[in-house]
């Protein structure tokens, strides 16, 4: 019985380590750690950001049903803005303040390419935020991905752009 428990625990540890150490566009989420805070969700402060009043219904519903999924104590909220564009915000569970995600037409337009149906990448225990837009490549069967790599600074409450990077890769059907 102890051997089975040890095996299961080992597999869980390895899977968790794999997920958090994955590399995307040459960056590892594990290299931008954020301490996860266990706390009851604060009431949303809609007046803390103009996005709060403009997208109140989206924010309210996703926050209510969401779990911390970024930066240790933030719940991300995203919604479609038409034609493959995604925009969004995040809410701090500590004080309920809303912050805009660094998403725009330049860095979150999916086009016709949907790798794992997600072009916005982040982890609960990381301050690394990666997004990309996809464009057709001149090379048939390939797609051009324009990455924007950001780091969230929890002290200043701002995203800073680390780098933009273009990668051409084989299109997955």
Secondary structure as a PSIPRED ss2 file (coil, helix, strand):
# PSIPRED VFORMAT (PSIPRED V4.0)

   1 X C   1.000  0.000  0.000
   2 X H   0.000  1.000  0.000
   3 X H   0.000  1.000  0.000
   4 X H   0.000  1.000  0.000
   5 X H   0.000  1.000  0.000
   6 X H   0.000  1.000  0.000
   7 X H   0.000  1.000  0.000
   8 X H   0.000  1.000  0.000
   9 X H   0.000  1.000  0.000
  10 X H   0.000  1.000  0.000
  11 X H   0.000  1.000  0.000
  12 X H   0.000  1.000  0.000
  13 X H   0.000  1.000  0.000
  14 X H   0.000  1.000  0.000
  15 X H   0.000  1.000  0.000
  16 X H   0.000  1.000  0.000
  17 X H   0.000  1.000  0.000
  18 X H   0.000  1.000  0.000
  19 X H   0.000  1.000  0.000
  20 X H   0.000  1.000  0.000
  21 X H   0.000  1.000  0.000
  22 X C   1.000  0.000  0.000
  23 X E   0.000  0.000  1.000
  24 X E   0.000  0.000  1.000
  25 X C   1.000  0.000  0.000
  26 X C   1.000  0.000  0.000
  27 X E   0.000  0.000  1.000
  28 X E   0.000  0.000  1.000
  29 X H   0.000  1.000  0.000
  30 X H   0.000  1.000  0.000
  31 X H   0.000  1.000  0.000
  32 X C   1.000  0.000  0.000
  33 X E   0.000  0.000  1.000
  34 X C   1.000  0.000  0.000
  35 X C   1.000  0.000  0.000
  36 X C   1.000  0.000  0.000
  37 X C   1.000  0.000  0.000
  38 X C   1.000  0.000  0.000
  39 X C   1.000  0.000  0.000
  40 X C   1.000  0.000  0.000
  41 X C   1.000  0.000  0.000
  42 X C   1.000  0.000  0.000
  43 X C   1.000  0.000  0.000
  44 X C   1.000  0.000  0.000
  45 X E   0.000  0.000  1.000
  46 X H   0.000  1.000  0.000
  47 X H   0.000  1.000  0.000
  48 X H   0.000  1.000  0.000
  49 X C   1.000  0.000  0.000
  50 X H   0.000  1.000  0.000
  51 X H   0.000  1.000  0.000
  52 X H   0.000  1.000  0.000
  53 X H   0.000  1.000  0.000
  54 X H   0.000  1.000  0.000
  55 X C   1.000  0.000  0.000
  56 X H   0.000  1.000  0.000
  57 X H   0.000  1.000  0.000
  58 X H   0.000  1.000  0.000
  59 X H   0.000  1.000  0.000
  60 X H   0.000  1.000  0.000
  61 X H   0.000  1.000  0.000
  62 X H   0.000  1.000  0.000
  63 X H   0.000  1.000  0.000
  64 X H   0.000  1.000  0.000
  65 X H   0.000  1.000  0.000
  66 X C   1.000  0.000  0.000
  67 X C   1.000  0.000  0.000
  68 X C   1.000  0.000  0.000
  69 X C   1.000  0.000  0.000
  70 X E   0.000  0.000  1.000
  71 X C   1.000  0.000  0.000
  72 X C   1.000  0.000  0.000
  73 X C   1.000  0.000  0.000
  74 X E   0.000  0.000  1.000
  75 X E   0.000  0.000  1.000
  76 X E   0.000  0.000  1.000
  77 X E   0.000  0.000  1.000
  78 X E   0.000  0.000  1.000
  79 X E   0.000  0.000  1.000
  80 X E   0.000  0.000  1.000
  81 X C   1.000  0.000  0.000
  82 X C   1.000  0.000  0.000
  83 X C   1.000  0.000  0.000
  84 X C   1.000  0.000  0.000
  85 X E   0.000  0.000  1.000
  86 X E   0.000  0.000  1.000
  87 X E   0.000  0.000  1.000
  88 X E   0.000  0.000  1.000
  89 X E   0.000  0.000  1.000
  90 X E   0.000  0.000  1.000
  91 X E   0.000  0.000  1.000
  92 X E   0.000  0.000  1.000
  93 X C   1.000  0.000  0.000
  94 X C   1.000  0.000  0.000
  95 X C   1.000  0.000  0.000
  96 X C   1.000  0.000  0.000
  97 X E   0.000  0.000  1.000
  98 X E   0.000  0.000  1.000
  99 X E   0.000  0.000  1.000
 100 X E   0.000  0.000  1.000
 101 X C   1.000  0.000  0.000
 102 X C   1.000  0.000  0.000
 103 X C   1.000  0.000  0.000
 104 X C   1.000  0.000  0.000
 105 X H   0.000  1.000  0.000
 106 X H   0.000  1.000  0.000
 107 X H   0.000  1.000  0.000
 108 X H   0.000  1.000  0.000
 109 X E   0.000  0.000  1.000
 110 X C   1.000  0.000  0.000
 111 X C   1.000  0.000  0.000
 112 X C   1.000  0.000  0.000
 113 X C   1.000  0.000  0.000
 114 X C   1.000  0.000  0.000
 115 X H   0.000  1.000  0.000
 116 X H   0.000  1.000  0.000
 117 X H   0.000  1.000  0.000
 118 X C   1.000  0.000  0.000
 119 X C   1.000  0.000  0.000
 120 X E   0.000  0.000  1.000
 121 X E   0.000  0.000  1.000
 122 X C   1.000  0.000  0.000
 123 X C   1.000  0.000  0.000
 124 X C   1.000  0.000  0.000
 125 X C   1.000  0.000  0.000
 126 X E   0.000  0.000  1.000
 127 X C   1.000  0.000  0.000
 128 X E   0.000  0.000  1.000
 129 X E   0.000  0.000  1.000
 130 X E   0.000  0.000  1.000
 131 X E   0.000  0.000  1.000
 132 X E   0.000  0.000  1.000
 133 X E   0.000  0.000  1.000
 134 X E   0.000  0.000  1.000
 135 X E   0.000  0.000  1.000
 136 X E   0.000  0.000  1.000
 137 X C   1.000  0.000  0.000
 138 X C   1.000  0.000  0.000
 139 X C   1.000  0.000  0.000
 140 X C   1.000  0.000  0.000
 141 X C   1.000  0.000  0.000
 142 X E   0.000  0.000  1.000
 143 X E   0.000  0.000  1.000
 144 X E   0.000  0.000  1.000
 145 X E   0.000  0.000  1.000
 146 X E   0.000  0.000  1.000
 147 X E   0.000  0.000  1.000
 148 X E   0.000  0.000  1.000
 149 X E   0.000  0.000  1.000
 150 X E   0.000  0.000  1.000
 151 X E   0.000  0.000  1.000
 152 X E   0.000  0.000  1.000
 153 X E   0.000  0.000  1.000
 154 X C   1.000  0.000  0.000
 155 X C   1.000  0.000  0.000
 156 X C   1.000  0.000  0.000
 157 X C   1.000  0.000  0.000
 158 X E   0.000  0.000  1.000
 159 X E   0.000  0.000  1.000
 160 X E   0.000  0.000  1.000
 161 X E   0.000  0.000  1.000
 162 X E   0.000  0.000  1.000
 163 X E   0.000  0.000  1.000
 164 X E   0.000  0.000  1.000
 165 X E   0.000  0.000  1.000
 166 X E   0.000  0.000  1.000
 167 X E   0.000  0.000  1.000
 168 X E   0.000  0.000  1.000
 169 X E   0.000  0.000  1.000
 170 X E   0.000  0.000  1.000
 171 X C   1.000  0.000  0.000
 172 X C   1.000  0.000  0.000
 173 X C   1.000  0.000  0.000
